[in-house]
Amino acid sequence: VQLQASGGGLVQAGGSLRLACAASGIAFSVNVFNWYRQAPGKERELVATITVSGSTDYADFVKGRFTISRDNVKHAGYLQMNSLKPEDTAVYYCNVPALVRLGSWGQGTQLTVSS
């Protein structure tokens, strides 16, 4: 069971990037799907959520800039990030609540936003 994030990189402030998440070994289509991030020296925090039906919710610090989506056929999730800020620099992870409760995390992807 694994959710693997990819697509990170180095971006200038104000730029955009799209992260992808590939799910394997899990019934992705019946799970709520989340993006998280962890900045150096800080705790991991929830960034965005999308339900099975497609309802979305965002942390205040990304609201209006980030868009979460999912493709249940491809067992994939995405995070479109616009108007990036240096404070968005972090390792980004994707996960589902069941695996979070088990403490199971896949490899994240590093986003660095330069000023």
LUMGUTOR-547511 format. One line per field, with one value per atom (N, C-alpha, C, O): residue in one letter; residue number from 0; chain; atom name; x, y, z. Coordinates in steps of 0.05 Angstrom, whole numbers, always signed. Example, Ala and Ser with C-alpha at 12.3 -4.5 7.8 and 13.67 -1.06 7.14 Angstrom:
residues 2
residu (A;A;A;A;S;S;S;S)
num (0;0;0;0;1;1;1;1)
chaine (A;A;A;A;A;A;A;A)
atome (N;CA;C;O;N;CA;C;O)
px (+264;+246;+264;+285;+257;+273;+258;+268)
py (-114;-90;-66;-66;-45;-21;+1;+23)
pz (+156;+156;+156;+169;+142;+143;+157;+161)
END
This chain:
residues 115
residu (V;V;V;V;Q;Q;Q;Q;L;L;L;L;Q;Q;Q;Q;A;A;A;A;S;S;S;S;G;G;G;G;G;G;G;G;G;G;G;G;L;L;L;L;V;V;V;V;Q;Q;Q;Q;A;A;A;A;G;G;G;G;G;G;G;G;S;S;S;S;L;L;L;L;R;R;R;R;L;L;L;L;A;A;A;A;C;C;C;C;A;A;A;A;A;A;A;A;S;S;S;S;G;G;G;G;I;I;I;I;A;A;A;A;F;F;F;F;S;S;S;S;V;V;V;V;N;N;N;N;V;V;V;V;F;F;F;F;N;N;N;N;W;W;W;W;Y;Y;Y;Y;R;R;R;R;Q;Q;Q;Q;A;A;A;A;P;P;P;P;G;G;G;G;K;K;K;K;E;E;E;E;R;R;R;R;E;E;E;E;L;L;L;L;V;V;V;V;A;A;A;A;T;T;T;T;I;I;I;I;T;T;T;T;V;V;V;V;S;S;S;S;G;G;G;G;S;S;S;S;T;T;T;T;D;D;D;D;Y;Y;Y;Y;A;A;A;A;D;D;D;D;F;F;F;F;V;V;V;V;K;K;K;K;G;G;G;G;R;R;R;R;F;F;F;F;T;T;T;T;I;I;I;I;S;S;S;S;R;R;R;R;D;D;D;D;N;N;N;N;V;V;V;V;K;K;K;K;H;H;H;H;A;A;A;A;G;G;G;G;Y;Y;Y;Y;L;L;L;L;Q;Q;Q;Q;M;M;M;M;N;N;N;N;S;S;S;S;L;L;L;L;K;K;K;K;P;P;P;P;E;E;E;E;D;D;D;D;T;T;T;T;A;A;A;A;V;V;V;V;Y;Y;Y;Y;Y;Y;Y;Y;C;C;C;C;N;N;N;N;V;V;V;V;P;P;P;P;A;A;A;A;L;L;L;L;V;V;V;V;R;R;R;R;L;L;L;L;G;G;G;G;S;S;S;S;W;W;W;W;G;G;G;G;Q;Q;Q;Q;G;G;G;G;T;T;T;T;Q;Q;Q;Q;L;L;L;L;T;T;T;T;V;V;V;V;S;S;S;S;S;S;S;S)
num (0;0;0;0;1;1;1;1;2;2;2;2;3;3;3;3;4;4;4;4;5;5;5;5;6;6;6;6;7;7;7;7;8;8;8;8;9;9;9;9;10;10;10;10;11;11;11;11;12;12;12;12;13;13;13;13;14;14;14;14;15;15;15;15;16;16;16;16;17;17;17;17;18;18;18;18;19;19;19;19;20;20;20;20;21;21;21;21;22;22;22;22;23;23;23;23;24;24;24;24;25;25;25;25;26;26;26;26;27;27;27;27;28;28;28;28;29;29;29;29;30;30;30;30;31;31;31;31;32;32;32;32;33;33;33;33;34;34;34;34;35;35;35;35;36;36;36;36;37;37;37;37;38;38;38;38;39;39;39;39;40;40;40;40;41;41;41;41;42;42;42;42;43;43;43;43;44;44;44;44;45;45;45;45;46;46;46;46;47;47;47;47;48;48;48;48;49;49;49;49;50;50;50;50;51;51;51;51;52;52;52;52;53;53;53;53;54;54;54;54;55;55;55;55;56;56;56;56;57;57;57;57;58;58;58;58;59;59;59;59;60;60;60;60;61;61;61;61;62;62;62;62;63;63;63;63;64;64;64;64;65;65;65;65;66;66;66;66;67;67;67;67;68;68;68;68;69;69;69;69;70;70;70;70;71;71;71;71;72;72;72;72;73;73;73;73;74;74;74;74;75;75;75;75;76;76;76;76;77;77;77;77;78;78;78;78;79;79;79;79;80;80;80;80;81;81;81;81;82;82;82;82;83;83;83;83;84;84;84;84;85;85;85;85;86;86;86;86;87;87;87;87;88;88;88;88;89;89;89;89;90;90;90;90;91;91;91;91;92;92;92;92;93;93;93;93;94;94;94;94;95;95;95;95;96;96;96;96;97;97;97;97;98;98;98;98;99;99;99;99;100;100;100;100;101;101;101;101;102;102;102;102;103;103;103;103;104;104;104;104;105;105;105;105;106;106;106;106;107;107;107;107;108;108;108;108;109;109;109;109;110;110;110;110;111;111;111;111;112;112;112;112;113;113;113;113;114;114;114;114)
chaine (A;A;A;A;A;A;A;A;A;A;A;A;A;A;A;A;A;A;A;A;A;A;A;A;A;A;A;A;A;A;A;A;A;A;A;A;A;A;A;A;A;A;A;A;A;A;A;A;A;A;A;A;A;A;A;A;A;A;A;A;A;A;A;A;A;A;A;A;A;A;A;A;A;A;A;A;A;A;A;A;A;A;A;A;A;A;A;A;A;A;A;A;A;A;A;A;A;A;A;A;A;A;A;A;A;A;A;A;A;A;A;A;A;A;A;A;A;A;A;A;A;A;A;A;A;A;A;A;A;A;A;A;A;A;A;A;A;A;A;A;A;A;A;A;A;A;A;A;A;A;A;A;A;A;A;A;A;A;A;A;A;A;A;A;A;A;A;A;A;A;A;A;A;A;A;A;A;A;A;A;A;A;A;A;A;A;A;A;A;A;A;A;A;A;A;A;A;A;A;A;A;A;A;A;A;A;A;A;A;A;A;A;A;A;A;A;A;A;A;A;A;A;A;A;A;A;A;A;A;A;A;A;A;A;A;A;A;A;A;A;A;A;A;A;A;A;A;A;A;A;A;A;A;A;A;A;A;A;A;A;A;A;A;A;A;A;A;A;A;A;A;A;A;A;A;A;A;A;A;A;A;A;A;A;A;A;A;A;A;A;A;A;A;A;A;A;A;A;A;A;A;A;A;A;A;A;A;A;A;A;A;A;A;A;A;A;A;A;A;A;A;A;A;A;A;A;A;A;A;A;A;A;A;A;A;A;A;A;A;A;A;A;A;A;A;A;A;A;A;A;A;A;A;A;A;A;A;A;A;A;A;A;A;A;A;A;A;A;A;A;A;A;A;A;A;A;A;A;A;A;A;A;A;A;A;A;A;A;A;A;A;A;A;A;A;A;A;A;A;A;A;A;A;A;A;A;A;A;A;A;A;A;A;A;A;A;A;A;A;A;A;A;A;A;A;A;A;A;A;A;A;A;A;A;A;A;A;A;A;A;A;A;A;A;A;A;A;A;A;A;A;A;A;A;A;A;A;A;A;A)
atome (N;CA;C;O;N;CA;C;O;N;CA;C;O;N;CA;C;O;N;CA;C;O;N;CA;C;O;N;CA;C;O;N;CA;C;O;N;CA;C;O;N;CA;C;O;N;CA;C;O;N;CA;C;O;N;CA;C;O;N;CA;C;O;N;CA;C;O;N;CA;C;O;N;CA;C;O;N;CA;C;O;N;CA;C;O;N;CA;C;O;N;CA;C;O;N;CA;C;O;N;CA;C;O;N;CA;C;O;N;CA;C;O;N;CA;C;O;N;CA;C;O;N;CA;C;O;N;CA;C;O;N;CA;C;O;N;CA;C;O;N;CA;C;O;N;CA;C;O;N;CA;C;O;N;CA;C;O;N;CA;C;O;N;CA;C;O;N;CA;C;O;N;CA;C;O;N;CA;C;O;N;CA;C;O;N;CA;C;O;N;CA;C;O;N;CA;C;O;N;CA;C;O;N;CA;C;O;N;CA;C;O;N;CA;C;O;N;CA;C;O;N;CA;C;O;N;CA;C;O;N;CA;C;O;N;CA;C;O;N;CA;C;O;N;CA;C;O;N;CA;C;O;N;CA;C;O;N;CA;C;O;N;CA;C;O;N;CA;C;O;N;CA;C;O;N;CA;C;O;N;CA;C;O;N;CA;C;O;N;CA;C;O;N;CA;C;O;N;CA;C;O;N;CA;C;O;N;CA;C;O;N;CA;C;O;N;CA;C;O;N;CA;C;O;N;CA;C;O;N;CA;C;O;N;CA;C;O;N;CA;C;O;N;CA;C;O;N;CA;C;O;N;CA;C;O;N;CA;C;O;N;CA;C;O;N;CA;C;O;N;CA;C;O;N;CA;C;O;N;CA;C;O;N;CA;C;O;N;CA;C;O;N;CA;C;O;N;CA;C;O;N;CA;C;O;N;CA;C;O;N;CA;C;O;N;CA;C;O;N;CA;C;O;N;CA;C;O;N;CA;C;O;N;CA;C;O;N;CA;C;O;N;CA;C;O;N;CA;C;O;N;CA;C;O;N;CA;C;O;N;CA;C;O;N;CA;C;O;N;CA;C;O;N;CA;C;O;N;CA;C;O;N;CA;C;O;N;CA;C;O;N;CA;C;O;N;CA;C;O;N;CA;C;O;N;CA;C;O;N;CA;C;O;N;CA;C;O)
px (+17;+0;+18;+36;+13;+31;+18;+4;+23;+17;+42;+55;+49;+75;+71;+58;+81;+79;+102;+124;+97;+118;+111;+89;+131;+126;+137;+134;+150;+162;+185;+194;+195;+218;+223;+213;+240;+247;+231;+232;+217;+199;+204;+209;+201;+203;+176;+155;+178;+154;+135;+143;+109;+90;+85;+66;+102;+99;+79;+65;+77;+58;+72;+93;+60;+70;+47;+28;+47;+27;+39;+57;+30;+40;+21;-3;+32;+16;+20;+41;+0;+2;-8;-30;+8;+0;-5;+11;-29;-37;-36;-45;-26;-25;-31;-24;-45;-51;-73;-75;-88;-109;-134;-131;-157;-182;-185;-200;-170;-167;-194;-200;-211;-236;-256;-275;-252;-271;-259;-270;-237;-223;-223;-219;-226;-219;-189;-173;-181;-154;-144;-157;-120;-109;-81;-66;-74;-47;-38;-53;-13;-1;+25;+35;+37;+64;+78;+66;+105;+121;+145;+162;+146;+168;+190;+185;+215;+237;+231;+225;+234;+230;+201;+196;+183;+154;+140;+151;+117;+101;+87;+83;+81;+66;+38;+26;+28;+2;-15;-5;-41;-60;-63;-66;-61;-62;-90;-102;-98;-123;-135;-121;-162;-177;-197;-209;-200;-222;-236;-223;-262;-278;-283;-275;-295;-302;-320;-317;-338;-356;-345;-357;-321;-308;-309;-299;-321;-321;-293;-278;-286;-259;-259;-278;-236;-232;-202;-185;-196;-168;-161;-178;-136;-125;-126;-123;-130;-132;-108;-110;-84;-60;-56;-38;-73;-71;-97;-99;-118;-144;-143;-131;-154;-153;-129;-128;-109;-84;-80;-70;-88;-84;-111;-132;-109;-133;-126;-108;-142;-139;-158;-181;-149;-167;-159;-139;-176;-171;-181;-200;-168;-177;-179;-159;-203;-207;-201;-194;-204;-197;-167;-159;-152;-123;-111;-87;-128;-118;-97;-76;-104;-85;-99;-123;-82;-91;-72;-49;-81;-65;-68;-88;-48;-49;-38;-14;-55;-47;-41;-58;-17;-8;-1;+17;-15;-11;-2;-6;+8;+16;+33;+28;+53;+69;+85;+94;+88;+103;+126;+126;+147;+169;+160;+172;+140;+131;+116;+109;+112;+101;+123;+117;+148;+170;+166;+164;+166;+162;+164;+166;+164;+160;+130;+117;+120;+91;+86;+100;+66;+58;+28;+12;+22;-6;-12;+5;-37;-45;-75;-89;-84;-112;-114;-94;-137;-139;-132;-120;-139;-134;-104;-95;-88;-59;-47;-27;-58;-48;-52;-34;-75;-80;-60;-53;-50;-30;-2;+17;+1;+28;+44;+69;+30;+43;+43;+23;+68;+71;+89;+110;+82;+99;+120;+122;+136;+157;+144;+128;+152;+141;+157;+176;+149;+163;+170;+153;+194;+204;+195;+200;+183;+177;+194;+193;+209;+224;+216;+218;+207;+199;+219;+223;+232;+252;+239;+220;+250;+239;+253;+246)
py (-24;+0;+25;+28;+42;+65;+87;+83;+112;+135;+151;+159;+155;+167;+194;+197;+215;+242;+248;+237;+264;+272;+299;+310;+311;+336;+361;+383;+357;+380;+391;+380;+414;+426;+454;+461;+469;+496;+515;+514;+533;+552;+580;+583;+600;+628;+636;+626;+654;+664;+675;+689;+669;+677;+656;+658;+636;+615;+594;+595;+573;+552;+525;+522;+505;+478;+459;+465;+435;+415;+390;+378;+382;+357;+335;+339;+311;+287;+266;+266;+249;+228;+203;+202;+182;+156;+137;+133;+125;+106;+78;+72;+60;+32;+15;+23;-7;-25;-15;-25;+4;+15;+21;+28;+19;+25;+56;+67;+68;+97;+111;+131;+100;+113;+116;+131;+100;+101;+115;+113;+128;+142;+172;+182;+186;+214;+216;+200;+237;+240;+267;+288;+268;+292;+298;+280;+324;+333;+346;+360;+340;+351;+363;+359;+379;+389;+391;+394;+390;+393;+411;+403;+434;+452;+445;+434;+453;+447;+458;+481;+441;+449;+452;+461;+445;+448;+421;+402;+419;+395;+393;+413;+369;+364;+376;+374;+389;+401;+394;+389;+394;+387;+412;+434;+407;+428;+429;+450;+405;+404;+376;+356;+375;+350;+349;+369;+325;+321;+295;+274;+296;+272;+254;+261;+232;+213;+226;+221;+243;+256;+281;+293;+289;+311;+338;+358;+338;+362;+368;+349;+393;+401;+419;+433;+420;+438;+444;+428;+469;+478;+492;+504;+489;+505;+534;+541;+552;+580;+591;+609;+580;+591;+584;+595;+567;+561;+566;+564;+574;+578;+600;+621;+593;+612;+609;+621;+594;+591;+562;+557;+543;+514;+501;+509;+481;+466;+436;+427;+422;+393;+379;+388;+357;+342;+313;+305;+296;+267;+255;+264;+233;+216;+188;+174;+179;+153;+130;+108;+135;+115;+110;+87;+131;+128;+123;+120;+124;+121;+143;+137;+167;+189;+214;+218;+230;+255;+277;+271;+302;+324;+348;+351;+365;+391;+412;+413;+429;+451;+474;+483;+484;+506;+531;+530;+552;+577;+599;+596;+621;+643;+634;+641;+618;+606;+627;+647;+622;+640;+625;+600;+639;+625;+608;+588;+617;+602;+576;+561;+572;+546;+525;+501;+533;+514;+492;+498;+467;+445;+419;+419;+397;+371;+365;+366;+359;+354;+324;+309;+315;+287;+284;+302;+261;+254;+230;+213;+228;+205;+204;+222;+182;+177;+174;+165;+181;+180;+153;+153;+131;+105;+101;+90;+109;+105;+126;+120;+149;+169;+158;+161;+146;+135;+113;+109;+99;+78;+89;+74;+114;+126;+119;+120;+111;+102;+125;+135;+133;+155;+146;+133;+154;+149;+171;+189;+169;+189;+215;+214;+237;+262;+274;+262;+298;+312;+340;+354;+349;+374;+397;+396;+418;+442;+464;+468;+478;+501;+526;+526;+546;+571;+593;+599;+603;+624;+652;+656;+670;+697;+715;+738)
pz (+0;+0;+0;+17;-19;-21;-37;-56;-27;-42;-46;-27;-71;-78;-91;-112;-79;-89;-108;-105;-128;-147;-159;-155;-173;-187;-174;-184;-151;-137;-153;-173;-143;-156;-145;-124;-160;-152;-170;-194;-157;-171;-160;-136;-177;-166;-154;-162;-135;-123;-145;-163;-141;-161;-183;-198;-183;-203;-196;-176;-213;-210;-213;-226;-201;-203;-198;-183;-210;-205;-194;-206;-171;-159;-166;-171;-167;-173;-151;-138;-148;-128;-141;-151;-140;-150;-127;-110;-128;-106;-117;-139;-100;-107;-82;-60;-87;-65;-46;-24;-55;-39;-56;-79;-44;-59;-59;-44;-77;-77;-81;-68;-98;-105;-82;-83;-61;-38;-14;+8;-18;+4;+0;-22;+22;+22;+17;+25;+2;-7;+2;-2;+14;+26;+16;+9;+15;+12;+38;+51;+46;+70;+62;+40;+80;+76;+103;+124;+101;+125;+118;+102;+130;+126;+147;+167;+141;+160;+188;+191;+208;+235;+244;+266;+226;+232;+231;+219;+243;+241;+214;+201;+207;+182;+186;+207;+164;+166;+141;+120;+146;+124;+106;+116;+80;+61;+47;+45;+38;+22;+24;+28;+21;+23;+0;-8;-11;-30;-23;-19;-22;-14;-38;-61;-33;-54;-75;-99;-66;-84;-98;-115;-89;-102;-87;-97;-64;-48;-38;-31;-37;-29;-6;+0;+8;+30;+31;+24;+40;+39;+65;+79;+72;+94;+86;+63;+105;+99;+85;+68;+91;+80;+50;+37;+38;+10;-5;-29;+10;-2;-24;-20;-47;-69;-87;-108;-78;-93;-103;-124;-86;-92;-99;-90;-117;-124;-123;-136;-108;-106;-125;-128;-137;-154;-153;-142;-165;-165;-190;-203;-198;-220;-210;-208;-203;-191;-211;-202;-236;-256;-257;-259;-255;-255;-227;-224;-207;-179;-173;-163;-180;-178;-166;-169;-153;-143;-151;-158;-150;-159;-141;-127;-142;-128;-146;-151;-157;-173;-155;-140;-156;-138;-155;-172;-150;-164;-144;-120;-154;-137;-114;-91;-119;-98;-83;-95;-58;-40;-27;-25;-19;-6;+18;+24;+32;+56;+48;+66;+22;+13;+11;+6;+14;+13;+34;+58;+26;+44;+28;+3;+42;+30;+30;+51;+7;+4;+2;-12;+17;+18;+11;+15;-1;-5;+12;+17;+21;+38;+40;+32;+52;+58;+88;+101;+100;+129;+142;+164;+130;+142;+146;+166;+126;+128;+147;+161;+149;+168;+196;+213;+202;+229;+235;+259;+215;+219;+220;+226;+215;+214;+190;+190;+168;+144;+124;+115;+116;+97;+74;+78;+50;+27;+25;+42;+5;+0;-10;-28;+2;-7;-30;-39;-38;-59;-50;-39;-55;-45;-63;-88;-52;-66;-53;-29;-69;-60;-76;-101;-62;-75;-68;-45;-89;-84;-86;-101;-71;-70;-91;-93)
END
